[in-house]
Amino acid sequence: MIGDRLLVLRTSLSEIERSAVLSWDPRTGRQTPYLLFDLLSDGEAELGDATQSDIVVEQGGVFFAKRELAADDKHPKDAVLSVLGIGSAETS
C-alpha cells in the first residue's frame, strides 16, 4: 500500500498482454502502471501465482519466490527456477 493507494499484481493470460504491477486508487478506480513485464514460460507463470509464490514489490522492482521447490521428473538434474526479480532500468 502506498498512502491510500494499493499495489496490485495483474498477470497476463495471453502472450500478447504484459503482466503489470499497478498503483490502484480504490476511491476513483484509477490504475497507474508501476512496472510492466512478461512471465511467459510455464515456470515463470507459476511464479506469478500468489497461491504458489511469495511476491514482494520493493525499491522499484517485483520479486517472485516459489514456496516449494521440486525437480522436474523428466530432467531431475536440471536447475529449478526458484527466484525471479524484475526491475526498471535506472537512468541518470
C-alpha positions as CSV (number, residue, x, y, z in Angstrom):
1,M,0.0,0.0,0.0
2,I,1.2,3.5,-0.9
3,G,-0.7,6.1,1.1
4,D,-4.4,5.4,0.2
5,R,-3.5,3.5,-3.0
6,L,-2.9,-0.2,-3.3
7,L,-0.3,-2.1,-5.3
8,V,-2.0,-4.7,-7.5
9,L,-0.4,-7.5,-9.5
10,R,-2.2,-8.1,-12.8
11,T,-0.9,-11.3,-14.5
12,S,-1.3,-11.9,-18.2
13,L,-3.4,-14.7,-19.6
14,S,-2.0,-14.4,-23.1
15,E,1.3,-13.9,-24.9
16,I,0.1,-10.5,-26.1
17,E,-0.7,-8.7,-22.9
18,R,2.0,-7.9,-20.4
19,S,1.8,-8.6,-16.7
20,A,2.0,-5.5,-14.5
21,V,2.2,-4.1,-11.0
22,L,-0.3,-1.2,-10.8
23,S,-1.0,1.5,-8.4
24,W,-4.8,1.4,-7.8
25,D,-6.8,4.1,-6.1
26,P,-9.9,2.3,-4.7
27,R,-11.8,5.6,-4.3
28,T,-11.6,6.6,-8.0
29,G,-10.8,3.2,-9.6
30,R,-7.8,4.8,-11.3
31,Q,-5.0,2.5,-12.3
32,T,-1.4,3.7,-12.9
33,P,1.2,1.3,-14.3
34,Y,4.1,0.9,-12.0
35,L,6.1,-1.8,-13.7
36,L,5.3,-3.8,-16.9
37,F,6.9,-7.2,-17.6
38,D,6.4,-10.7,-19.2
39,L,6.0,-14.0,-17.4
40,L,5.6,-16.3,-20.4
41,S,7.2,-19.6,-19.7
42,D,5.5,-22.2,-17.6
43,G,7.9,-22.0,-14.8
44,E,7.7,-18.2,-14.7
45,A,3.9,-18.3,-14.9
46,E,3.8,-20.3,-11.7
47,L,5.9,-17.6,-10.0
48,G,3.0,-15.1,-10.7
49,D,0.5,-17.3,-8.9
50,A,0.1,-15.9,-5.4
51,T,-1.0,-19.3,-4.1
52,Q,2.3,-20.8,-5.0
53,S,4.8,-17.9,-4.6
54,D,5.7,-15.1,-2.3
55,I,5.6,-11.8,-4.3
56,V,7.3,-8.6,-3.0
57,V,7.3,-5.2,-4.5
58,E,10.3,-3.2,-3.2
59,Q,12.7,-0.4,-4.4
60,G,11.3,-0.3,-7.9
61,G,11.2,-4.0,-8.6
62,V,9.0,-7.0,-8.1
63,F,10.4,-10.2,-6.7
64,F,8.9,-13.7,-7.0
65,A,10.0,-16.7,-4.9
66,K,8.4,-20.2,-5.1
67,R,7.2,-21.5,-1.7
68,E,8.0,-25.1,-2.7
69,L,10.9,-26.4,-5.0
70,A,10.7,-29.6,-6.9
71,A,12.8,-31.1,-9.6
72,D,11.3,-31.9,-13.0
73,D,10.6,-35.7,-13.1
74,K,11.8,-35.9,-16.7
75,H,15.0,-33.9,-16.1
76,P,15.9,-34.2,-12.4
77,K,19.4,-32.8,-12.8
78,D,18.2,-29.5,-14.4
79,A,18.2,-26.3,-12.4
80,V,14.9,-25.4,-10.7
81,L,13.7,-21.8,-11.1
82,S,13.3,-20.5,-7.5
83,V,13.5,-16.7,-7.5
84,L,12.9,-14.1,-10.2
85,G,13.4,-10.4,-9.8
86,I,12.2,-7.8,-12.3
87,G,13.1,-4.1,-12.1
88,S,13.2,-1.0,-14.2
89,A,16.4,0.3,-15.7
90,E,17.9,3.2,-13.8
91,T,18.5,6.3,-15.8
92,S,20.8,9.2,-14.8
